[in-house]
Amino acid sequence: VREKHLHETPASLSALPASVKSLVSIMLRKSPETRPSRKRCIEVLQRSLASGEKAGANQRNILMEAVNAIAVTQAQQE
């Protein structure tokens, strides 16, 4: 995992809405203090789902799974 973090380029997200691609780019920042909070991630993902961005059913499912995964992780940590 360390080597991937240091040396590999993340997979392309071209199939996802622009707001989600932007969010993921920010979440991949090296410095933890520059990454968005879980709450902010959920807000952006939910807004993307509600905004009607050009996303097909598959992309919506991916977004909903991401929102759910973040919420579950947050609940476990709390």
DOMIFI-989588 format. One record per residue (C-alpha): x, y, z; residue number from 0; residue in three letters. Coordinates in steps of 0.5 Angstrom, whole numbers, always signed. Example, Ala and Ser with C-alpha at 12.3 -4.5 7.8 and 13.67 -1.06 7.14 Angstrom:
2
      px      py      pz   seq   type
     +25      -9     +16     0    ALA
     +27      -2     +14     1    SER
***
This chain:
78
      px      py      pz   seq   type
      +0      +0      +0     0    VAL
      +6      +5      +2     1    ARG
      +9      +4      -5     2    GLU
      +3      +5      -9     3    LYS
      +1     +11      -5     4    HIS
      +8     +14      -6     5    LEU
      +9     +11     -14     6    HIS
      +3     +10     -17     7    GLU
      -2     +14     -21     8    THR
      -9     +13     -19     9    PRO
     -14     +10     -24    10    ALA
     -18     +15     -28    11    SER
     -25     +17     -26    12    LEU
     -27     +20     -33    13    SER
     -34     +16     -32    14    ALA
     -36     +20     -26    15    LEU
     -39     +27     -25    16    PRO
     -34     +33     -25    17    ALA
     -35     +34     -18    18    SER
     -34     +27     -16    19    VAL
     -27     +27     -20    20    LYS
     -25     +34     -16    21    SER
     -27     +31      -9    22    LEU
     -23     +25     -10    23    VAL
     -17     +29     -13    24    SER
     -17     +33      -6    25    ILE
     -18     +27      -2    26    MET
     -12     +24      -5    27    LEU
      -7     +29      -3    28    ARG
      -1     +27      +1    29    LYS
      -2     +32      +7    30    SER
      -8     +29     +12    31    PRO
     -10     +36     +14    32    GLU
     -11     +39      +7    33    THR
     -16     +33      +6    34    ARG
     -24     +34      +6    35    PRO
     -27     +32     +13    36    SER
     -32     +26     +12    37    ARG
     -38     +30     +13    38    LYS
     -36     +35      +7    39    ARG
     -35     +29      +3    40    CYS
     -42     +26      +4    41    ILE
     -44     +33      +3    42    GLU
     -41     +34      -4    43    VAL
     -43     +26      -6    44    LEU
     -50     +28      -4    45    GLN
     -50     +34      -8    46    ARG
     -47     +31     -14    47    SER
     -53     +26     -14    48    LEU
     -58     +31     -13    49    ALA
     -56     +36     -18    50    SER
     -57     +32     -24    51    GLY
     -50     +32     -27    52    GLU
     -50     +27     -33    53    LYS
     -49     +21     -29    54    ALA
     -52     +14     -31    55    GLY
     -55      +9     -27    56    ALA
     -48      +6     -26    57    ASN
     -45     +12     -24    58    GLN
     -51     +14     -19    59    ARG
     -50      +7     -16    60    ASN
     -42      +8     -15    61    ILE
     -44     +15     -12    62    LEU
     -49     +12      -7    63    MET
     -44      +6      -5    64    GLU
     -39     +12      -3    65    ALA
     -44     +16      +1    66    VAL
     -46     +10      +5    67    ASN
     -38      +7      +6    68    ALA
     -36     +14      +8    69    ILE
     -42     +14     +13    70    ALA
     -41      +7     +16    71    VAL
     -34      +9     +17    72    THR
     -36     +15     +21    73    GLN
     -41     +11     +25    74    ALA
     -36      +6     +27    75    GLN
     -31     +11     +29    76    GLN
     -36     +15     +33    77    GLU
***
